[in-house]
Structures are given as C-alpha cells and as structure tokens.
C-alpha cells in the first residue's frame, strides 16, 4: 500500500489535531450514514492533502445536498467513479487526454498523479451549473454506475460540463489513498454502487483547508460522522 501515516500536524496551541488511534465505530457509522443518504466527513492524512472532504453517495445528492457542499464545504464538487466503471464509460485520466505542455510534468506534493477525468452535464440539464442541474447529473451518474455496461455514456451525458469526474486507481486503496479511493471504498463496503461525490471543506475566514478540529466540530453540530482515512484503511485491510 502506498503512503505512510505520520504523526499529525500540531494546531496553533501545539496540540495534535488528528488522533493516531483507529476508530472502528466511526467506520461502521459512516457505512450506515451512506446507506441512509447522509454525508460523511473524511480527513485523508496529515502527510497527504491534509484535507477533510464532505462525501455523499451519488444517489443521495439532491439539490439541497449540492447547496450544502457549495455553502458549507466550499471546495470543488466532484463525482468519483471506480476504475472499472470509468473504463466502461471510456473515461480517461485527463492528463493522458490533453495534448498541451501544461498537462505534463505534474509536480504534486501529495501524490504521483491526479484523478481528474472529464467534466460532464447530463443532457437533460440547461446550463448544468445550478443546484438542480448538478443534482440531476450526479444522480444520473450514480444510477449509471449500478450497471455501467448497459449505459451508452455519450447518449446520456455531454462534455464539457459542470460536474468534475474523478477516476479511481485500478487497485483502489492498495494503490492510492486519496479521497477518490477512500470514498469509493466506503461505498463498496456499504454495498452501494461505486459512485460518490466529494467536496473539500474550506475555512471561510482563512480560505485554507478546514482543520480537522473544525471539521469534527462541524460534524458534531450537524449530526454527521467524521472519520480519518486510517480508519477506512484499518477496517478494510
């Protein structure tokens, strides 16, 4: 498995922000939440992006859910698909498709490559950017992921669009430990189709990523489950 878990980054008081212990109960709660259509908060790792994402199963992304991600999270709203589903839809990694100098020699401090694929709108949407339109696109992606070989992707979706697609690593968490893979792994463990929506949680005052302490507090206020990437890894290894 790639990536190593390190000691958590200290906060401004010099105290660790991320627990090093494994929370098995949070993992089970997260599976139940996803099955119920509720979001979960997942922090990847202090030695990776160091970000907490708000994650929904794609089927549960209503217009209200899109609004929550826009207003409460504030990052980029992306739909992640497992590798097999993306391959069935003939979706490439974007860097492999672009013939432009800026698409080469990526220097990512947290990983070897990006998971970004194409951007799409469902063909029944108008501009594609409204909460209703993005919900329509995302829910259709979730439905398509239940039986990808039965879907003619180009007949249902158009490119470019306002929903960013992410393509998981072929070997999932054994190969990459990003939010794309963590979210898909949770969906599969919950016996849901391999399509989730991830959105980074940002700090409204600083514009930086929301700290794990603040993300946990947000989860408590709203009755959502928060868990660390290592909780997912420990329960699925």
C-alpha positions in Angstrom: 0.0 0.0 0.0 1.4 3.4 -1.0 1.8 6.2 1.5 2.7 6.2 5.2 0.8 7.5 8.2 2.9 10.1 10.1 2.3 12.0 13.3 -0.5 14.6 13.0 0.3 18.2 12.4 0.0 20.4 15.5 -2.5 23.2 15.7 -1.7 26.7 16.9 -1.7 25.5 20.5 0.8 22.9 19.8 -1.7 20.0 20.3 -2.3 17.3 17.8 -5.3 17.8 15.5 -5.6 14.2 14.3 -5.9 11.2 16.6 -3.5 8.3 15.9 -5.9 5.7 17.2 -8.3 3.8 14.9 -12.0 4.5 15.3 -13.9 1.4 14.3 -17.2 2.7 15.4 -16.9 5.8 13.1 -16.3 3.4 10.2 -19.5 1.5 10.8 -21.4 4.7 11.4 -20.1 6.0 8.1 -21.4 3.0 6.2 -24.8 3.4 7.8 -24.8 7.1 7.0 -24.1 6.5 3.3 -26.8 3.8 3.1 -29.2 6.3 4.7 -28.3 9.0 2.1 -26.4 11.2 4.7 -23.0 12.7 4.1 -19.8 11.7 6.0 -16.6 13.7 6.6 -13.3 12.1 5.8 -9.9 13.5 6.5 -7.3 11.8 4.3 -4.0 12.2 6.2 -1.7 14.9 7.6 1.1 13.7 5.3 -1.1 13.8 2.2 -3.5 16.6 1.3 -4.4 17.2 4.9 -8.0 18.0 3.9 -11.4 16.9 5.0 -14.0 16.2 2.3 -17.7 16.1 2.6 -18.7 12.8 0.9 -22.2 11.7 -0.3 -23.2 8.6 -2.2 -24.1 9.9 -5.7 -27.7 8.6 -5.5 -28.3 10.9 -2.4 -27.1 14.2 -4.0 -30.3 16.3 -4.1 -30.3 20.0 -4.9 -30.1 20.7 -1.2 -27.0 18.5 -0.9 -25.4 20.5 -3.7 -26.2 23.7 -1.8 -24.7 22.3 1.3 -21.5 21.4 -0.5 -21.3 24.9 -2.0 -22.1 26.8 1.2 -20.7 24.6 4.0 -17.8 22.9 2.3 -16.8 25.4 -0.5 -14.4 23.2 -2.4 -14.8 21.6 -5.8 -17.8 19.3 -6.2 -16.6 16.1 -7.9 -18.1 12.8 -8.7 -15.7 9.8 -8.2 -16.2 6.5 -10.0 -14.3 3.3 -9.5 -11.8 2.4 -12.2 -13.9 -0.4 -13.8 -16.9 1.9 -14.1 -14.9 4.7 -15.6 -13.3 2.3 -18.1 -16.8 1.0 -19.1 -17.7 4.6 -19.8 -14.4 5.1 -21.7 -13.4 7.9 -19.4 -9.7 8.7 -19.5 -7.5 10.4 -16.9 -7.5 14.0 -18.1 -3.7 14.3 -18.2 -3.5 11.4 -20.6 -6.0 13.1 -23.0 -4.7 16.6 -23.1 -2.0 17.5 -25.7 -0.7 20.6 -24.0 2.6 21.3 -22.3 0.8 22.3 -19.1 -0.6 18.8 -18.8 2.9 17.2 -18.5 5.4 17.0 -15.7 3.0 17.3 -12.8 4.7 18.1 -9.5 2.1 17.2 -6.9 3.4 17.4 -3.4 0.9 14.8 -2.1 0.7 12.2 -4.9 2.1 10.9 -8.2 -0.9 11.9 -10.3 -4.3 13.5 -10.3 -7.6 11.5 -10.5 -9.3 14.1 -12.7 -11.2 12.8 -15.8 -13.7 14.8 -17.9 -16.3 17.3 -16.9 -19.9 16.5 -17.8 -23.5 17.6 -17.8 -26.5 15.4 -18.1 -28.2 16.0 -21.5 -31.5 16.9 -19.7 -29.9 19.9 -18.0 -29.8 23.5 -19.2 -26.6 25.3 -18.2 -25.6 22.5 -15.9 -24.4 24.6 -13.0 -27.5 25.1 -10.9 -28.1 23.0 -7.9 -30.9 21.3 -9.6 -28.9 20.6 -12.8 -25.8 19.4 -10.9 -28.0 17.1 -8.8 -29.6 15.7 -12.0 -26.2 15.0 -13.5 -24.8 13.4 -10.3 -27.8 11.2 -9.6 -27.7 10.0 -13.2 -24.0 9.1 -12.8 -24.9 7.2 -9.6 -27.7 5.3 -11.4 -25.4 4.6 -14.4 -22.8 3.2 -12.1 -25.1 0.4 -11.0 -24.9 -1.2 -14.4 -22.3 0.6 -16.5 -22.2 -1.8 -19.4 -25.8 -1.1 -20.1 -25.2 2.7 -20.5 -24.2 4.5 -23.6 -22.4 7.3 -21.9 -22.4 9.8 -24.7 -26.1 9.5 -25.2 -26.8 10.4 -21.6 -24.0 12.9 -20.8 -22.2 15.7 -22.7 -18.7 17.1 -22.4 -17.7 19.7 -21.2 -19.9 20.2 -18.2 -20.1 21.4 -14.6 -19.6 18.1 -12.8 -15.9 17.1 -12.5 -15.4 13.4 -12.8 -12.7 11.5 -10.8 -11.4 8.1 -11.8 -10.2 5.9 -9.0 -6.9 3.9 -9.1 -7.3 0.4 -10.6 -6.3 -1.2 -7.3 -8.2 1.3 -5.2 -6.6 1.8 -1.7 -3.8 -0.7 -2.3 -2.5 1.8 -4.9 -3.7 5.3 -3.9 -5.1 6.7 -0.6 -6.9 9.8 -1.9 -10.5 10.9 -1.2 -11.5 9.4 -4.5 -10.4 5.9 -3.4 -11.5 6.4 0.3 -15.0 7.4 -0.8 -15.3 4.6 -3.3 -14.0 2.1 -0.8 -16.7 3.2 1.7 -19.4 2.9 -0.9 -18.4 -0.6 -1.8 -18.2 -1.6 1.9 -21.7 -0.3 2.3 -22.9 -2.4 -0.7 -23.6 0.7 -2.7 -22.8 1.5 -6.3 -19.2 2.8 -6.8 -20.1 6.4 -7.3 -19.6 9.1 -4.6 -19.4 12.9 -4.5 -16.5 14.5 -2.7 -16.1 18.2 -1.9 -13.2 19.7 0.1 -14.1 21.6 3.3 -12.5 25.1 3.4 -12.2 27.6 6.1 -14.5 30.6 5.4 -12.2 33.1 7.2 -8.7 32.0 6.0 -9.6 30.4 2.7 -7.3 27.4 3.7 -8.4 23.8 4.2 -10.7 23.5 7.3 -8.7 22.0 10.2 -9.6 18.5 11.5 -10.7 20.2 14.8 -13.1 22.5 13.0 -14.3 19.7 10.7 -15.1 17.5 13.7 -17.0 20.4 15.3 -19.0 20.8 12.1 -19.8 17.1 12.1 -20.9 17.2 15.7 -23.1 20.3 15.1 -24.9 18.6 12.2 -25.0 15.1 13.5 -22.7 13.8 10.8 -20.0 11.1 11.0 -16.3 12.2 10.9 -13.5 9.7 10.3 -9.9 9.6 9.4 -8.5 7.9 6.3 -6.6 5.5 8.5 -10.0 4.3 10.0 -11.1 3.3 6.5 -7.7 1.6 5.8 -7.6 -0.3 9.1 -11.2 -1.6 8.6 -10.7 -2.7 5.0 -7.2 -4.1 5.2 
